[in-house]
């Protein structure tokens, strides 16, 4: 199965159990490593989501411009 970049940026990263169920004062070294990895993945995902959002916004602007241009052409042809 082929995974698209667009699908990947929409995924959620599961929150580690230690963040949900453990008191921070009881974290082990392993828990801290898992949490740091989670934070890193979250930051990377957020950057990718921001890139994707920018692409979508650019597409919206482009599509609106094309739509406006098409409407003007249709209107001009109707007048002629």
N, C-alpha and C positions, 0 to 999 in steps of 0.2 A: 504494500500500500504506500502510495506517495503522499508525503505530508507537505503541504504548502506553508510558506512562511506566514501567510495571513492567518492560517489556522493555528499556528504555533503561538502567535502573539495574543490570541484570544483565550488561550488556556490559562487556568489558574494553577499556581504552585501550592501544593498542600502544605498547610501549616504543621510543623513538627509537633508531635504529641507533647514533648517536654514544655513547649510554650503554652500549651493549653492546660495541662494537668499538674505541672510542677511549680513549686514556689521557686523564684529565682535564686534564693539563697541555697537551695538544694541541688542546683545544677552541677553535673559532673563535667569533667573535661570533654567527654564525648558529647554531652548535651551542648556545650559551648561551641564545639566544632560544628555540630549540626545546625545550630542557630546562625552561626557565621556564614555557613554555606547557604542557608535559606535566605539570609539578608542579601548576599551576593546575587543569588538567582533572582530575587525580587527586583533589585536595582537594574540588572540586565534586562529583565522582562519589561520594566517600566520604560527604559530607554527605547526598546524595540517598539513598544506600544506608542510612544511619542512619535517615532519615525512613521509608523503606520498611520497615525492620526494626521500627520502633516501631508502624507501622500493622499489620503482621502480628501482632505480639505482642498488640496491643489486640484484634484479631480473634479470636485464640486464646482470650483471657480471656472475650470476649463469647460465643463459641461454647460454651465449657465451661459458662458460666452458663446458657445456653439449654438445653443438653443436660441439665444437672442439674435444671433446672426441669421439663423435659419428663418425665424419669424419675420425679420426685416426683408429677407429675400422673397418670401412667400407674399408678404404684403405688397412689395414693389411689383411683383408679377401680376397681382390682382388689380393694381391700379393701372398698369399698362394696358 
